[in-house]
């Protein structure tokens, strides 16, 4: 998937973009799942979304360092 090496600062931008994208997608997915599928409160949905965003960002960061 990432066969071409990034040049200069592009590597850092790609890495953090990857981490942020994963966190945003995980947060959106969890919020929508909790709020509309499981009919949870907005506060609970936001808390779960934040939790999943932090976990997804951590996993994406670890994966980008491989």
Buried (B, 14 or more C-beta within 10 A) or exposed (E): EEEEEEEEEEEEEEBBEBBBEBBBBBBEBBBEBBBEEEEBEEEEBBBBBBEBBEBBBEBBBEEBEE
